[in-house]
Amino acid sequence: MIQDSTGHNPFLAQASNERAAAAAPERGAIDAPARAVGNLDENIIWQTRDHSPTEYENRLGDALEAAFEAGADSPEAMAAHLNAAAMYAPDGTPWTAASFQAVMRELGA
């Protein structure tokens, strides 16, 4: 496996995601490594990231892990756990189940 020290795939084709979003807005796209990077036979470690995670995304990931470990198993439970841990939504407001789902869709796109 090729290790990429940038924390993301610098070869990820933005156009591919734009085409996928236009065709099926509810679904993302993953580039096949051979198409994204020439004749590469192996996936690069961060193949679906087009940028390194932000400090907020890293803190959110840690908070999500803690929520799962505490037994949160629904959007409502995740929102409650994140709010109790003072890990608020990107806009600084407390989470709701709907805002949690919207941000997870956005970050997973």
ZAMARGU-4260 file (C-alpha; in steps of 0.2 Angstrom, whole numbers, plus 5000, padded with zeros to 4 digits):
<rodrens>
0) 5000/5000/5000 | 5007/5017/4996 | 5007/5029/5011 | 5002/5047/5008 | 5008/5059/5021
5) 4996/5072/5016 | 4981/5064/5024 | 4971/5064/5009 | 4971/5058/4991 | 4978/5072/4981
10) 4973/5063/4965 | 4955/5062/4968 | 4945/5068/4953 | 4933/5082/4959 | 4924/5080/4942
15) 4920/5062/4946 | 4911/5067/4962 | 4902/5081/4953 | 4896/5069/4940 | 4890/5057/4953
20) 4881/5071/4963 | 4872/5076/4947 | 4867/5059/4943 | 4862/5053/4960 | 4863/5067/4973
25) 4860/5056/4988 | 4875/5045/4984 | 4894/5049/4983 | 4907/5042/4972 | 4924/5033/4974
30) 4937/5034/4960 | 4944/5018/4955 | 4963/5020/4958 | 4968/5015/4941 | 4958/5029/4934
35) 4962/5042/4947 | 4981/5039/4947 | 4986/5031/4931 | 4991/5013/4932 | 4992/5011/4951
40) 4987/4994/4956 | 4985/4998/4975 | 4974/5010/4984 | 4982/5025/4992 | 4978/5025/5011
45) 4966/5040/5010 | 4958/5037/4993 | 4941/5045/4996 | 4947/5061/5004 | 4950/5076/4994
50) 4957/5086/5009 | 4965/5082/5025 | 4953/5082/5040 | 4951/5099/5049 | 4954/5101/5067
55) 4935/5101/5070 | 4933/5085/5059 | 4946/5076/5070 | 4938/5082/5086 | 4921/5076/5080
60) 4928/5059/5075 | 4935/5057/5093 | 4918/5062/5100 | 4908/5050/5088 | 4919/5036/5094
65) 4916/5040/5112 | 4897/5041/5108 | 4897/5024/5100 | 4907/5017/5115 | 4894/5024/5127
70) 4880/5015/5117 | 4873/5029/5106 | 4864/5020/5092 | 4853/5032/5084 | 4854/5050/5078
75) 4844/5056/5093 | 4856/5047/5105 | 4872/5053/5095 | 4865/5071/5096 | 4862/5070/5114
80) 4879/5063/5118 | 4888/5076/5107 | 4879/5090/5115 | 4883/5083/5133 | 4901/5083/5128
85) 4900/5101/5122 | 4905/5095/5104 | 4892/5106/5095 | 4887/5107/5076 | 4899/5115/5064
90) 4889/5132/5066 | 4891/5131/5085 | 4873/5126/5089 | 4867/5111/5099 | 4864/5095/5088
95) 4847/5089/5084 | 4844/5072/5075 | 4841/5081/5059 | 4857/5092/5060 | 4867/5077/5065
100) 4861/5067/5049 | 4864/5082/5038 | 4882/5085/5043 | 4885/5066/5042 | 4879/5066/5025
105) 4889/5081/5020 | 4905/5074/5028 | 4903/5057/5020 | 4900/5064/5003
</rodrens>
